Structure formats: C-alpha cells, structure tokens
Amino acid sequence: MTSDHGWMAANPFLAPSPLPFGYPDFSAIREEHFLPAFVEGMARQRAEVDAIAADPAPPTFENTLVALERSGDVLRRVSAVFFVLAASSSTEGIRAVEAEVAPLLAAHADAIRLDPALFARIEAIAAERGVGGVAVAGSAAAGGHGADTEDRRLVERYHRDAVRAGARLGPAEQERLRAINAELSSLTTEFGNRLLAGAAAAAVHVTDPSQLDGLTPDALSAAARAARSRGLDGHLLTLVLPTEQPALAALTHRDLRERLHHASVTRGLGGEHDTRATLLKIVALRAERARLLGHPHHASWVVETATAASTEAVDAMLQRLAPIAAANARAEADALAAAAGHPIAPWDRAFHAERVRRERFAVDAAALRPYLELERVLHDGVFHAAHRLYGLGFTERHDLPTYHPDVRVFDVSDEDGPLGLFVADLYARDTKRGGAWMSAFVSQSHLHGTRPIVLNTLNIPKPADGEPTLLTLELVRTLFHEFGHALHGLFSDVRYPLFAGTAVPRDFVEYPSQVNEMWLEDPEILAAYARHHETGEPLPPELITRIAAARRFGEGAATTEYLAAALLDQAWHRLGADAPVTDVEAFEAAALNGVDVPSVPPRYRSTYFNHVFGGAYSAGYYSYIWSEVLDADTVEWFTEHGGLRRENGERFRRELLARGGALDPMAAYEGFRGRAPDVTPLLVRRGLQG
C-alpha cells in the first residue's frame, strides 16, 4: 500500500499534526482513518527496518539502533490516538478495528524482533560494546548521566529485548511464538471488550428512591443522569472497576447494598459477557510462551526485567505482609461486627466502617465532599503543588479540538518556557473502561525533537448540568496519583523515545505517582484546595487531624484486598505449560486459601481483573506495594529536607523523573536517596510492623 491513493492523502495520521506540539487534530480524525493508517504505518516501518537490516555497511550504533529509534512515525501517531479512544471513547467501530488490528500489530512486532538479519546487526553492536547478556541492571555505566550512558543502555535494551522476544529460537519455535503472540493480542482485546460491555450491563437500576437513602444529593444526581442517558426512569448505579463500589459506604438499604455487591463480583460469570474461557486461554498461552523462552512460567519471564529481579523476591514481600494484613483486617471486621450487632458481610464492611469513623473519629466522608470540589482540587491542589515544587504553570486552552466534550487541554510551562500539554479526561461514561490511568499522545525525545503531550483519564461520576463536581477523598487521591504519572511524562529529558517518561520497569512506574499523593495532605496544599464550594470556608484544622487518624482505621482491609489481588495474579501466572486449569472459581479459592478474609474480597476477582488479563500488569500487580516501599521512603526524605520546597522538587525531578528509562531505576533511586530503600516507613504507614 502506498500513500498516493486519494483516501491516503486525506488521512491525518500520514503526516505530523500541524497543531502545537503535534497535538492530534481531532477535527480531522475519523474512525475510517484508523485501519488504513495502521496498515500503512506498519508497511512503512517494515520497509524502514528492511532497509536497516539489508544495509551493506557494517552495523554501527547510528545506522542500526538510532535508525530503529527513528522508524515508525506513522504507526506511532495512529497508535497513540487509537488506543486512547479504545479505552476512553469506545464504539462498535473502534472495537471492530481493535479486534482486526491487534493480531496484525503483534505479527508486525514479531517480524521486527525476530528478523535474523536485524538481530545479527544488534548482536554485533552488543558484542562490540561488551553487552553479552540479557540483564541490564548494574552495568558499568548505570550510574552516569551522560549521552554515553544512554547510548550504552540503548544497546543493552535492544539486545535484551530481542533475546527475550525469541530472537535466538529456532525457526519452528519462532513460528509457534508468532502464533501465540497473535492469539494473545486478540484474547486480551476480547477480555477488555467483554468486561466493558459486561460492566455496563451489570449497572444496578433502582426505581424505588427510598432504597437510595444515604446517598448525597450529588451522588443521587449522577445516578439519575446515568439512568436518563440510557432512557431509564429512576436511578442507575454504574460500576467502577474494583470489587468495592463507592455507594456501599453510604447506602443504608442493606438489600440494595447486597444487590450492588453481587453485580460487582459476578461480572464475567455467565451470559454473553462471560470472561472465564478467555482468561483461561490467556493463562495457558502465556505459560506456553514462557516455556518456549526458557522460563518455568510467565511470572518468571515478567520479573526478569523488573526491579524485583526474581519471583522469590516478590514472594518474600507478599508473604511477609499478607498474614499481618489479614490479621489486622479480621480485627477490624470484629470491631465492625460489634458496632453493627451482626456479622459483617462484604457488602456491609464499607458502610459500617464509615459509621465507626464517624463515631470514633468524628469524620464523615459525605460531609467532606462539599470541601472537595473538582475545579478547586485541580487548580489549587494538584496544579498548585506542582507549581510550588517544580515551578510549573498551567493555562487552559480552548482552541484545540478534543475527542469528547468533557476533555480539557492545558499548556504546561516552567521558568524555561513551554514544557508540553496536559490533557484531562475526568468524567465517567459508558464508553470508557473503568479505573484511572495516564497515557501519552506524544512522548518527549531529543532525537525526534518532540515535547510531551500527556493524558490523565479518570472515572469521576458526572453531576447534573450546573451542579458542582464534589469528590471523595479517594478521588482526590486518584487525581494526585495520576498527575504523578503525568509529571513523569512531562519532565522526561531523554534522547531516545524508548526511554521516555514512564518507560521504566512495571514495578517502578507507580513510584513517582505514589510520591505525588503525599501533597494532598500537605498543610499548605490542603488549606488551598479544601474549601467549602459555597462559602469558601476552609476545612476545619481539627478535622484534618482526625482524617489522618480515621484513614488508619481500615488499613488492614485496604491492604488485604490489594494483596489478595496481587497473590491471585501471581498464582495464575506461576502455572506451568503442563498445568492447565478448567475451573476459574475453584482455582481462585485455592489461591487465596489462608489469606482470605470473608468480609474483604480481593480488589479484583479473576473474571474482571483487567489489569492482568486486558492490560499490561500480568504477573506485575505486586508492583504497587513494591513501588510503595520506595514511595514511603521518599516521603521520609522530603520530610527530612523540609517538605514542600522548590529545591526538593528540582532534585527529585532532575535525578529521577527526568531520566525515565535512560538509567537503571534502582541505581537512580539509590543515587537520589543516598542508600538502598528502607521498608520500615511502609510497614509503619500500613500498620504492618508485626
């Protein structure tokens, strides 16, 4: 396919966007552009790679690796936009393109990674530079900051990734590997699409308004709006991705709480949106691929490039924490049962935990919401903290087209001038998958001369027109968390796109975002954003102290639900190729035996565990607690050095956030902290010192 066809000339992905920073021109983009642009983008990159592999000149760093980093512009542009829309603005047409293109992209990646002529060139360069193994961490140049360090790391990464992709396998094994990768790409897409449709179908329709007692006026308004959007009367309680649904903390009607909980935990179990067969195929194929690549199971293959480095290290962390957390969760459940006067079921826990917090700590989550209005939290909280720490300025733009009316765009600058763009897509809708995440339309790269355009996507319930968006404290935390990822992308200062922003190991990527959460409770930042949306009165200082104490109550349950999901992920991905599973529920029960607490189900059950069966966290969901060790230790560093000070932010930016994957992350961390991470602050934070 060539670009001289009429339809190709009009395709906006075939040339760089004329808009600032290469921002996508959504006024020109149509669904029918995606598939042709993918096909053309793959064809162009394949031609570029063929030319590199066939170059008669001896292989050099510039004519091979730098040339590879320059390749694929069209594919990079269309992929960045398409996968944002697939996750945030899915339509039947988008899903059809995704199903068609997923195996094509997998085959395209394999065609490059398994090209014998290209691998011969990469291997020759690696040998010349003294890079012979798979591991990258701890290389001689890992602690430096110069261009030579980034160049060497590029050699290490290309060589390591090619070997891990199967470049040294024989032809028959490579052929099977290609088939597995293509099928896996289709299955993970299928899992995500089934889950999205199933979650929409599982929303709880309530026609009796008396059953909604306990919900705040804005929550009622959002539920009424959700019902109207589907042509229903009454109210609709839509589902968020995790097991525990936010309304469970407020609804006084126990039967409705049970109904809502049941809708949540039965997603993917039966009916047209059943995900069990899909996830079992995914697990089996991942195990088979791991065996082909010389690993006993998928988790071993994944952790090889993580900072944890081994499944034994992951086990040591999870097994150290899980029993203590479960004991704490059981003690909390006993306290809740005593307060409630009956045993605590899973749909009771959040409701009675809120009652105990009100009685014990005089903290009412619903009463906090009027102080947590979205615009003030965003501007006087999230943006203000970034200004104080890093000198950033934010100006909203209304001249750039967006893919949905709710999407907003901000210019981001520092004292040296323009930095990039920040895009915010904050409200929930039926066409958006659950959860919250950061992505990028454009990644920073000195090689390409590009500045970053980063996107935060959340699922905040949208109130009725004209009403304020009042947040829970957890949604405020999510805003700060995801903006931590955005800062990681905005501050990227690397030459090669392979290393830009959040292109770091999975069990390190959550670290900067978790650190950014600390500022939501900083006295200066809290005083700026936590003001009553009608009166402007600040949150009472004594309430701030009580909030901190109240948050510690329930930490056992919060840690247990997370660790249960992490252990479940590990259990699925420790299966060997000769250990097939046929019963999802039975396997899940066995995997959680000994660490389960009846009133605290896992944050995700297998059938709606999109992180690992539809996303990029397979065998890596442990990453959140692993990264939190670094996070808690870094909070200690900020505290020791005066907290919210510009010089602290500049050092964190320069030595960690800006480097992306261009340095070994743990070497960068130890250079910043002056020592290896200490787990003690995490244990204290989560009440796990036992």
N, C-alpha and C positions, 0 to 999 in steps of 0.2 A: 504493500500500500504506500502510495506516495502522497505528498501534500499538495499536488497540483489539481486535485479534484475540487469542484466548486464547493461542495459541503465542507471540505477540509479548510478552504480559505476562510470560511466564516467561523471556524472553530476557535474559541478564545483561548484554548489551552496550548495552541501550537506556537504561540509567541509570548514573551513576557508581558505581564499585565502593565498597561501604561499608568496605572494608579499608584499613589505614593507607596514606596517600599515594596512594590509588587503585589499589593493587596488585590485579591481576586475581584474581577469585575462581575459581580453577581447580576448586574443589569443585563449582561450579555450571555450569561451561562444558562443553558437549558439542559434538561435531562438527556435529550438525544445527543448531546455533545460528548457524554462521558465514555460510552463504549468505543466510538471511533477514536477518541483521544487516547484511551488506554491501548488500543491495538496499534495505533501509530507510534505512541510513546515507547512501547516495547520493541517495535520494529526498529525505531531509530537507535535506541540504546543497544540493541543486539548488533546493529551494524557498527556502532562505535566500538563495542567490545571486540567484535571480529577483527576490526582494523588494528586494535591494540595487540591482540593475540597473534596476528599474522605479520606484525611489524618485523621487517628483516633486520633492523638494527638490534644489537644486543640489548637485553632488558635492563632498564635503569629505573630508578625511583620516579623520575619525571615522565618517561614515556610509557610507564605501566601504571603505577599506583596513583600518581597525580592525574593521569589521563582518565583512570576509572572514576576518580572523585569528580571529574568534570562531566562525566557522561550522565545521560538520563534526565535532562532538564524537563522535557515534556511530560515524562512519566511522573517525575517528582511533583510537578504542578497539578496534574489531574488527580493524583493520589491524595494529595493534601486536602483538596476541596472535597473530593468524593467521600472519603471516609469520615470527614466531619459530618456531612449530610446523612450518611448511612446511619450514624449514631444519634444524630440530633434532629433530623427532619426527614425521617424515613417515609417513603411512599412505595406503592406497589411497583412503580417503575424503577425506583432506586434499588429495591430488593431484588428485582429481576436482574438488573445489571450486576449487582454484587454476586449473585449466585453464578452468573456466567463468567465473571472476570476473576473470581477467587482462584480457581484452578489454573487459569491462564497465568496469573501473576506468580503462583507457586512454580509452575513449569519454567517461566521466564527466569526466576531467581536461580533455579537449579541449572538452567542452561549456562548461566554465567559462572556459578560457583563450581560446577563440575566440568567446565571446559578444560581438557587436558593441556592444551597449548597455553592457555592463560595461566593455569596453575604452575606449569613449568617455569614461566617467567617470574611468578611470585616467589616460587621456591628458590630460584636462582638469586633473586634480590635478598631474600631472607638469609640465605647462606652467606652471601657477601657481607651482610650486616651482623652476622653472628646470631641470627634468630633461628633456632632449630626446633624448638619445642612448641607446645600448644599454649602453655601458660604465659600470661603477660605480666602479672603482678610481680613486683620485686626486681624488675630489670635494672640494669646498671644505671640507666638514665631516669628511673622512675621519679626521683625527687626533684628534678630540674624543672625550669620553667621556659626554656628557650625553644627556638624553632627546631633545633636538632632533636630535642626530646620528643616533640610532637611528630616529627618525621619518623623517628625510630618506632614510636608507638603505632604509627600507621602501618609500618611494615609488620610489626608483631600482630596487629589486629587482622590484617588481610590474610596473613599466613594462618593464624589460628582459626579464623572463621572458615577458611576454605577446608582445612583439615576436619573441623567439626561438622562441616556440611557433607563430608564424604568424598573429598577430592582424591583420597588415597585408596578408595574401594575399587574392586574390580568391576568390569562392565555389567555383569549380571546383578551384583549388589547395588550398583548405582541405578540401574533400571528400576529395581524394586523400590529404591529410595524415592525416586521421582514419583512413582505411582502413589506411595504413601503420602508424600507431601501434598500432592494434588488433592487426594481424597480428604486429608485433614483440613485443608483450607476450605473445602466445601462443607465439611461437617461442622467446623467451628462457626462458620457463617450461618448454617442451618440452626445450630443451637441458639445463637443470639436472636435470630428472627423468630424462632418458636417461642422463646422466652418473652420477647417484646409483645407478640400477639397474645400470649397466654396471660401476661400481667394485665393487659388491657381488658381481656375478657373476664378476669377474676375480680375486677373492681366491685366493691360491695354497694349495691343500690339500696337506699333507705327511704322508705315512703312515709314512715311514722316519725315526725320530727321530735317526738318526746324521747325517742331512743338515743337522740344525739345530745342529751343533756351532758354538760361538762365541757363541750367544745366551745372555744372562744368565738366571738362574733366573726372575726376574720376567717377562722377555720370553717365555720358554717358557710360563709360567703363563698369560699373557694370550693367547697363541696357542692354547693348549689350551682356554681358556674360550671363545674365539671359535668354535672347532670345535664344542664342545658346544652352543653357542647355536643352531647350525644342524643339530644332530642328526648331526654327523660324528664319526668317530673321529680320532685323531691330532691334528694341529695345523693351524691356518688362519692364514696371513699376510695380513691385510687391508691394503688400500691406503690411503695418505694421498693428498691431492690433488696435491702436486708430483710431478715425474718421479722424483726420487731417493727411494727408500724407505728408512726408517731401518735396517732389518735388513741392508741391503747393507754397512754398515760393520762388521758383526760376523760374518756367515756365512762360514765357511771353505770350504764346499762351492761351488766355482765354478759348477757346472752349475745349482745352485739359485739362485745369485745371478743368472745369466743368465735363468733362467725367471721370477724375480720382476721383473727389469727389463723383460723382454718384456711381461709382464702389465701393467706400468705404462704403457709407451709405446704400446701398441696399444689402449688404451681409446678407444672411439668409432670404431674402424676395423673395420667389418663387423659382421654379425649384427644382432640385433633392437635393439641399443643404439647403432647407428651414428649419429654426430652430424654427419657431413660435410654431408649435404644441408641439415640445419637451419642450420648455421653459414653456409653459402653464401647461403641466403635472407636471413639476418640481415644479412650484409655488404651484399648488393645493396639491401635496403630502406633501410638506414642511409645508403647513398650516394645513393639517390634522394631521401630526405628532405632530406639536406644540400643537394642541388641546388635543391629547391623553396624552401629557406630562404636561398638566395643564397650558398652555400658550395661550393667545388670538391670537397670530400669531408667525410666525417664527422669526421675529426680536426680540421679547421678549425673546424667548428661547436662541438666539445667544448672546444677550447683557448681559445675566445673569452672564456669566463668564468673561466678558470684563472689562477693567478698567473704561469704561464709566458707567457701572452698570445698566443703565436704558435707555429706549428709550426716556424718557423725557430729559435726559441729552444730548443725540445725537441731538434731535430736537432743543434744546436751542442753541447748537453750530451752526448747519446748518442754522437755521432760523435767527440767528444773522448775519451771514456772507453773505448769498446768496443775499439779496436785495442790500447791499452795493457793492458787487462784480458786480452784474448785472448793476447797475447804472454806475460803472466805465467802464464796457465793452461797454455800449451804448455810453458813451462819447468818448471812443476810436474809435468806429465804425463811429461816426460823423466826427472825425478828419481824419479818413482814407477816408471817402466819399468825404470830401472837397479836400483832396490831389489827389484822383483819378478822381474826376469830375463826379462821378456817384455813385448810392447806392452800398453798399458793400454786395455782396452775400457771402455765406460760402466759396466758392472756391476762393474768392478774398482776404479774410482777411489776410492770411499769406503773400501773395505776396506784398500787399500794406503796411503791417506792416514793412516788410523788407525795402521797399523804404523809408518810413518815418524814420526808424532808420538810414539809410544811410544819409539822408538829414539833420536830426535833430542832430544826434549824431556822424556822420561820422564813422559809424560802418557798415561794410559789412560782413554778415555772410559767404558768399562764400570766401571772402578774408582772413577770419580767418583760413580756413581749412588747408592751407599749413603749418600753425604753430601747427597743432594738429594731428601729425602723431601717429598712434596707438602704435607702439613699444616704442616711447619716452613717450607717455602719460602713458602707463602701467608701465614702469620701472622707469622713472624719475618723474612721477606724483603719481600714485596710490601706487606703492611699496615704493617709497621714503618717502611719507607721513607716511606710516606705520612704516618705519624704524625710522624716526625722533620721532614719538610719542611713539612707543612701542618697538623699538629696534629689529624689525623683519628683517630677511634676507631671500632672495629668490634665489633659484638656479634651473634653468630649467633642467628637466630630459628628456632624450631621450631613456631610456632603458625600459620604461613601455608601454605596449600596450594600445591603445585607441580605442574607438568605432567609430571614424571618423578621417580622416587625419587632419582635422582642429583643433582637440582637443590638448591642451598642458597641461603639468603637471609640477608643481613646488614644490620642497622641501621648507618647511617653518620652520624657526628656530628662536629662541630668544637666549638671553645670557645664558639660562639654558640648551640649546641643542635643539634637534628636537622637533617640535611642531605638525606637521602633513603635509598634502599635500593640495595644492590648484590646482584645475583643471579649465581651462578656455576654454569654447566653445563659441567663439565670433562671428562667421560669420553666416549670414542668409542662409537658404536653404529651398527648398520646403517641406522637410520632418520635418521641425521644426515649432512648433506653434509660433505665434507672441509674442512680448513682451520681457521681461528680468526677470530673477529670479535666486534665489540661492537654491541649494539642497545639499544633503549630501549622499555620498556613505557609509560613516562610521561616526557615531556620537561619541563624546567623552563620556566616562563613566569610573569612577574608579572601579565600580563593575565589569565591563567586561574587564577592562584593555585595553581599546581602545583609540586611538588618532584619531582626526578628519580628514576626507577627505572631503573637501567641494568643491562645483562646482558652478561657475557663468556661466550662459547662457545668451547671448545677440543675437541680430539680426542685426549686422553691415553688410551693403552691401559689398560683396567681390569684389575687383577690379580685373582687368585682371592680369594674371601672370606677375610678375616682377614689377608691379606698386605699389606704397605705398598706404597704407590704411589711408586716410585723413578723420578725424572725424568732425562732427559738434560739437558745444559747448554742445548741449543737449546730444549727445552720450558720450561726456567726463563726463558729469554729471551722466549719467547712469552707466558708469564704476565705478566711485567713490561710487555711491549709492549701487550697487550690492556688491561691495567689503566691504561695511559696514556690510551687511548681512554675508559675508564670515568671517569677523573678529569676529562677534558674535558667529559663529560656531567654529572658530579656537581657541578662547580664553575660550571656555567652560571649567569649572572646577567643575564638579558635580559628585556625586557618581552614581545617578540613571539615566538611559537613558531617562526616562520620562521627565526629566528636561533639557536635553542637548541643549545648543546653543540657537536656535531660538524658542524653545518650550515655548513660552510666549503667553499671550493673543494677538489676532489678532490686536487690536488697540494699541498695544505696540511694535509689532515686527518691524514696519517701523521706529521707533525712532532711533535706532543705525545707520541704513543705511542712514537716512536723515542727521544725525550729520556728517557722514563721507563726505557728499557733501561739507561741508564748506572748506575743504582743497584744493579743485580745484581752489579757488580764493585766497588762501593764497599767499602773495607776494613771499615768498621763494619757494614754490612748483610750482607756476605758472612760475616763472623765470627758473626753472629747466626743465619743460616739454614743455613749449610753445615756441618752436624754429622752424624756417623755415626748412623744411625737406631737402632742397637742400643747403642752405647757412649756416645754423646753427645760423642765426641771431635771437636774442630774439624778442618776441612780444614787440613792442614799448610801453614804460611805459604809455604814454598818452592814448594809445588805451585801456589799461587795465581799466583806469578810465572811459572811455567812454562806455565800455562794461557794467560796473555796472549800469550806468545811463540808457543805452538802454534797459537793461533787465527789468527795472521797467516799461517801456512803454510796454503795452500788458499784464500787470499783471492782469488787470480786466478780460480780455478774458480767460487767463490761469486759473484763479480761478473759473470763471463762468463755463467753460466746465467741470472742475473737480466736482464742487458742483452739477451741473445738473446730472451727472452720480451717485453721492452719493445719491441724493434725489430720483432718479429713482430706485436705488437699494432698498432704504427704502420703497418706495411706493409698489413695488412688494411684499415685504416681510412683509408688515403690513396688507396684506389681510387675512381675517379670512377664516376658512374652509367652511363657508357658503356664500362666496362672490366670486364666480367663474368669470373669465374674459374670453371673447371669441375673442376680437379684440385687438391685441397687439398694433397696431399703435394708436388707439383711447385712450387706457389706458395710453400710454406713453405721448401723447399730454396733457391729463388731469393732469397727474402727474407733468408736467413741466410748467403748466399754471401759469404765474405770475413771473417766474424766468428765462424764456427762452429769449434769445437774438437772433434774426433771423440770424445774421451773425456768431453766435458762437454755433454750435450744441454741444450736450453732447460729452464728450470724448469717450463714448461708448453708442451706442443705444442698445436696448434690444436684438436684434437678433444676435449681435456679442459681447455681454458683457460676455466674457469668465471668467472673474474674479468671477462672481457670479453664472453663470449657468453651468460652466465647471470647476471651480476652488474652492478655499477654502474661498472666500470672501463674501459669501452670507450674506446679511444684515450687512456686515462689510466693505464696500468700504469707508465709512466715516473715516476709520482708518487712512488714510494718513494725513488728516487735523488734526485729533485728536492727532496723534503722532507728528505732526509738531509743536504743542504747546510746547511739551517737547523739541523738537529739537531746536526751535528758542531760548527758554530759556537757553538751554545748550550752544548754541553758545555764548550767553551773558556771561555765566560762563567762558568758555575758554578765551574769550576776556578780561574779568576782571582779569584773572590769567596769562596773558602773552601769550596766544595763543599756538603756536606750540612748546610746551616744554615737555620733556620726563616725568617729574613728573606729568603733567596734564594727559597725556595719561595713565600712570600707574594707576592713581586713577580711571579714567573712566573705564579702563579695570578691575581693581580689584573689584570695588563696583557695577558695572552694567553689563559689557559684560560677565564677567566670571561666573556670578551667574545664567544665564539662567532663568529657571522657578523655581529654588530652593527657591527663596524668592518672596514674594509678590512684583510685579514690582513697584507699586507706593510707597511702603514703601522703596524699594531700591532707587528709584529716589529721594524721599524726604531726605533720608539719605545722598545721594550724593550732592544734591543741598542745603540742609540745610533749605528747606522750600517747600511748595506746589508750583506747576508750576504757572507761570505768563503768561497770554495770550497776554500781551502787545507787546512783541517782535514779535510775529506772525502778529498781526494787523499792526504793522509798516512795516514789511517786505512785506506784500501783499497789502499795501495801503488801509487798511480796518478800519482806525481809526474812521470813521464817525459813 
